[in-house]
Amino acid sequence: QQDLKYAVKTLGVSLDRAYVTSNGLTEDFLNLPMEPLANAADDSIGIAQIGTYIPRKGIQYGIPALNAVLSRHPKVTVSLLGTGCPVGQVLADISPTLRNRVRVIPHFKHEQLPNLLKKHQIKLFTPLSEGFGKALVEAMACGLAPVTTAASGPLDIVRHEHDAIVVPMRNQEAIEQALEHLITDTAYLDKIRYQAYVTAQNYGCKLLAKQRLDL
């Protein structure tokens, strides 16, 4: 929506000829089994971050928040998927005593993502700028509750405290507090997970292709 407004206001595109369409999910991401909260009895929670390990993704705010959360919750684990950089570069930013609970996978095949996200319940997404955020929707389709910054793309997808916790950009404390809330309130976590899963079902490629053909 932000790009549409720019196109109309700055580039002179006619408002009645401007539309926003979304990226879609392939069929293998739709209607996946909604797993129960894994290992809730022993407080085990998995947090996943999907995307390149670069400043635009807000790692300078998200990683310190993860360090703080991991230090307080010994049964929380973190996976950083698709970082696109050496494992050592990522682990260098993780406190040495916490590295045994952090998994880093620089590259993966797209069809592997649902399997990689098993035993994870929270999706951390901290971009400073994001056009859409397909990885966000994919994680939601896999049953993860998002903690996302208020970048323009994610704001077109989720609503705060309905299917995500939306935090201000560049705010480590807010990210940390959002993660803490989900980790310590499993009923709330499951509510957000379920609503996120439901939202993601609206992003199937076939449905979105029909909308584009209608346009």
N, C-alpha and C positions, 0 to 999 in steps of 0.2 A: 504493500500500500504506500509505503514511503517513496518507492521508486515511481509509482504511478503519479503521485502528487508532484514529484520533481518533473516528470515528463510533461505534465499539464501546465504547471506554473512557469517552468524555466524554458522548456523546449517548445512550448506552444502546441502540444498535441491536444486535439479536441477531446473534452471529457467524455462525450458520448461515444468515442471510438477508442477508449482506453480501458483495458481489462487486466485483471491479475489472474493468472492461472498457477497451479501448484505443480511441483514435481510429484511423481507417483511411486507407489510401492509395487514391486513385482508380486505375483501371486503367492510365491513361497513365503512372503512376509505377512500375509493376511490370514486371519482366523487361526492363528497358532494357539495351541493349548495354553490357557492361562494358568501358570504354575502357582501353587500356594506359596505363601511367604516361607522361603526355605530356611529351615533350621531356626525358626523363631524361638524355640525353646531354649536355645543356647546363645541367643543374641547375635548369631552370625549374619552379617549383612555384607553384600558385595556392591561396590560402587564402580561404575564403568565410565570412562571418558573416551569418546571416539573422535578421532580427528588428528590432524597434523599438530606437531608440538612446536607451535610458533606463537609469537606475541599476539597476533590478531585473534587467536583463539582464547586469549585471556589467561594463559598458563601462569603468568606472573602473579595472578590473584588466586587462581584455583588450586595450584600446587601447595602454597603455604596453608590454605584452608584444609587440604587433605592431610598434610603433615600434622596439623593440630588435632583433627578428628581421629586419625590413626593412633596418635599418642594417648588419647583418652579412652579409646575403645579397642581393646586388644583383639576382639573377634571380628573386627571390620577388615575387609580386604579391598584392594583397588586393582583394577585392570585398565591400562592405557593402551588402546587399540588403534592401529593405523597411524602411529606417531611419525612415520616417515624419516626417522633419524635413528642413530645407534642407541642401543639399550643403555649404554653407559652414560650417555648425555642426559637421559631422563633420570636415571637413578642418582646422578650427581646432585639433583635437586631434592632428593628424598633423604630424610634423616637416616643415617646408617643403621640405627637400631630398628627401623621400620621397613627396610628394604625387602625383608623376607616375606612381607605381606603385600608386595606390589609386583604385579605382572606387567611386563611391557612387550607388546607385539608390534614391531615396526610396520609390517605389511601383512595383509591377509586377503584371501579371495572373498568377494562380496557374499557368495552363497554360504560362507562359513560363519557369518555374523550371528545368526540366531543361536547356533551352537556355542559360540564364544560367549554369548551373553547369558547363558544358563547359570543359575546360582548368583545372579546379580539382580538387585531390586531397585537400584537408584542410578539414574543417568545424570552425570554432571556435564553441563554445557555452558561455558563461560565466555562466549565470543564478545569481542568489542565491536565487530561489524559482521553481519551475516545476511546474505541475500535471501536464503530460504531456511536451510537447516535440515536436509534430508536425513542425516544421521540421527537427528532428534526424533523424527517420526518413526524411523526404523527401530530405535530403541523402545519407543512407546509401544509399537506393535509387538515387541518381545516382552512386554509386561513390566517395563521399568518406569519408575516415577521420576520425572525430570526436575532437576534444579537448573534453571536457565536464567541467563541475564536478559535484561529487557532490550535486546537488540531487535531491529525492525522485523527480521525474518521470523524468529520465534514468537514475537507478539502477534503475528498473523495466524499462528498455529494453536497456541495454548492460552488458557486463562488462569490467572493467579488463584491458587487454592481450590481450583476445580480439577484440572488435570496436570498441574505443575505448581512448583513454587518459583515465582519470578522475582529475581533480585536485581538491584541496581548494578549497572556495569562498574567495573573497577572497584569493587567493594568486597575485600577479602572477608571482613567480619560478617557481612550479610550472607555470603556463600557458606561460611562455617556454621552460622546459626541455622540456615535452612537444612543443611545436612544433619545437624544435631537433632532438629525437630523430627525428621523422618526416621532417624536411627532409634530414637528413644520413644517414639509413639508408633508402634507397629499397626495399630488400627488406622491411624491417619495415613501411614505409608500405604497400606493396602487399598484405602479409598482412592488415593491419588493414582496408584498403579492401575486400578481398574478403570478409572475415568480416562486415563491416558491411553490405555488399550482400546477403549471404545472410540475415542477421537481418531486414533490411527487408522481404524477401519474405513474412514471416509477418504483415504488417500490412495485407493487402489488405482493402478494404471488404467484399467478398462473404464472406470467411472470418469476419471479425469480426461481420458481421450474422448469420451462422448461429449463432455462439456466443451472441449476445444473444437470438436466437429460442429457442435451447435453454434459456437461463436462464428 
